[in-house]
Amino acid sequence: MSRQTNPATKMRTLPQAVAGVAAGTSNNDLAQLFECPVCFDYALPPIMQCQSGHIVCSNCRPKLTLCPTCRGPLGNIRNLAMEKVASQVMFPCKYCSSGCPVTLPHTEKADHEEICEFRPYCCPCPGASCKWQGSLDEVMPHLVQHHKSITTLQGEDIVFLATDINLPGAVDWVMMQSCFGYNFMLVLEKQEKYEGNQLFYAIVQLIGTRKQAENFAYRLELNGHRRRLTWEATPRSIHDGVQSAINSSDCLVFDTNIAQLFADNGNLGINVTINMC
């Protein structure tokens, strides 16, 4: 008498099958299966494929008409099986070559990389003219060599003098402050938000990490005849950049009318005090 097996006991779902494969395969080997042949980054969901099953990442897909692997036509076919596999894999941070040890699900990868401490630092000077990137240790040598016009003042209490604040259009004023063994970049940026209305943003950045920035507090103060305008906060790391502070108004913000109340012949002095928490 033959013995029959319940088909339900013989079949496994795809996630179960993937788990079985993953048990005998290293996570790194699985992650390498997702390498995009164009940009060599990981092809993460939604994962597109050609008719032969070769994958390409969703960022590269719009730039292609032929499969980079077999030269066959590229349609709009999603590889649902590989997307299932991706949900079982821990992917390394894109800055792993710079020392980041983190591995994480693909759903959390982009958010982590946005704030990863191993991400290359951009030049902290405002504006888009300088495209330099490098490690934290290279930031100050870069500023010294390529931004020689920036003045550095020593001490915990200094006066940041912005000259000719009535200049038309968008203008940036930058100064460095050195104290407690660290360097801080002071930025005053004028932007025209809409016609006839210009706003000033005063920001203090630490040439350091976010964790190091938490050890300090700063105060910005404008003083005039029977008037005082003060802003106190924790400095931002240059990893976050000036624009993020401006976008959230997490800085000293004032308009041209306020600026004129405190200006002297078109020059504006801002008292800057740095304290250790």
JOWO-V517359 format. One record per backbone hydrogen bond with DSSP energy under -1.0 kcal/mol. CO is the residue of the C=O (numbers start at 1). NH is the residue of the N-H. E is the energy in kcal/mol with one decimal. If there is no record, write none. Layout:
CO,NH,E ; CO,NH,E
//
This chain:
6,9,-2.0 ; 7,10,-1.0 ; 7,11,-1.3 ; 13,17,-2.4 ; 14,18,-2.9 ; 15,19,-2.3 ; 16,20,-1.9 ; 17,21,-2.2 ; 18,22,-3.3 ; 19,23,-1.5 ; 21,24,-1.1 ; 26,30,-1.9 ; 27,31,-2.6 ; 28,32,-1.9 ; 30,33,-1.1 ; 31,34,-1.7 ; 32,35,-1.5 ; 34,43,-3.9 ; 36,40,-1.8 ; 41,36,-3.3 ; 47,79,-2.7 ; 48,56,-2.2 ; 50,53,-1.6 ; 54,50,-1.9 ; 56,48,-1.4 ; 57,61,-2.0 ; 60,63,-1.6 ; 61,64,-1.7 ; 65,74,-1.6 ; 67,71,-1.9 ; 72,67,-3.4 ; 77,49,-2.4 ; 78,80,-1.3 ; 79,83,-1.7 ; 80,84,-1.8 ; 81,85,-2.1 ; 82,86,-2.5 ; 83,87,-1.0 ; 85,88,-2.2 ; 86,89,-1.1 ; 91,104,-2.4 ; 93,96,-1.7 ; 95,98,-1.2 ; 95,100,-1.7 ; 96,99,-1.5 ; 102,93,-1.9 ; 104,91,-2.7 ; 105,108,-1.8 ; 108,112,-2.0 ; 109,113,-2.4 ; 110,114,-1.4 ; 112,115,-1.2 ; 116,119,-1.5 ; 121,134,-2.2 ; 132,123,-1.6 ; 134,121,-3.0 ; 135,138,-1.1 ; 136,139,-1.3 ; 138,142,-1.9 ; 139,143,-2.4 ; 140,144,-2.7 ; 141,145,-2.1 ; 142,146,-2.8 ; 143,147,-1.9 ; 147,150,-1.7 ; 151,176,-3.1 ; 153,178,-2.6 ; 156,274,-2.2 ; 158,272,-2.9 ; 160,270,-2.6 ; 162,268,-3.2 ; 164,167,-1.7 ; 171,190,-3.2 ; 173,188,-2.6 ; 175,186,-3.6 ; 176,153,-2.6 ; 177,184,-3.0 ; 178,155,-2.6 ; 179,182,-2.3 ; 182,179,-2.1 ; 183,207,-2.8 ; 184,177,-2.8 ; 185,205,-2.6 ; 186,175,-2.1 ; 187,203,-2.8 ; 188,173,-2.6 ; 189,201,-2.5 ; 190,171,-1.2 ; 191,199,-2.8 ; 194,197,-2.8 ; 197,193,-1.4 ; 197,194,-1.3 ; 198,256,-1.1 ; 199,191,-2.6 ; 200,254,-1.8 ; 201,189,-2.7 ; 202,252,-2.0 ; 203,187,-2.7 ; 204,236,-2.0 ; 205,185,-2.8 ; 206,208,-2.1 ; 206,238,-1.8 ; 209,213,-2.0 ; 210,214,-1.3 ; 212,215,-1.6 ; 213,216,-1.8 ; 215,277,-3.0 ; 217,275,-3.2 ; 218,233,-2.0 ; 219,273,-2.1 ; 220,231,-2.5 ; 221,271,-2.6 ; 222,229,-2.4 ; 224,227,-1.4 ; 227,224,-2.4 ; 229,222,-3.0 ; 231,220,-3.0 ; 233,218,-3.0 ; 236,206,-3.2 ; 237,240,-1.9 ; 242,246,-2.0 ; 243,247,-2.9 ; 244,248,-1.4 ; 245,250,-2.0 ; 249,251,-1.6 ; 252,202,-2.6 ; 254,200,-3.5 ; 255,259,-2.3 ; 256,260,-2.1 ; 257,261,-1.2 ; 258,262,-1.0 ; 259,263,-1.2 ; 264,267,-1.3 ; 266,165,-2.8 ; 267,264,-3.0 ; 268,162,-3.1 ; 270,160,-3.2 ; 271,221,-1.9 ; 272,158,-2.4 ; 273,219,-2.3 ; 275,217,-2.5
//
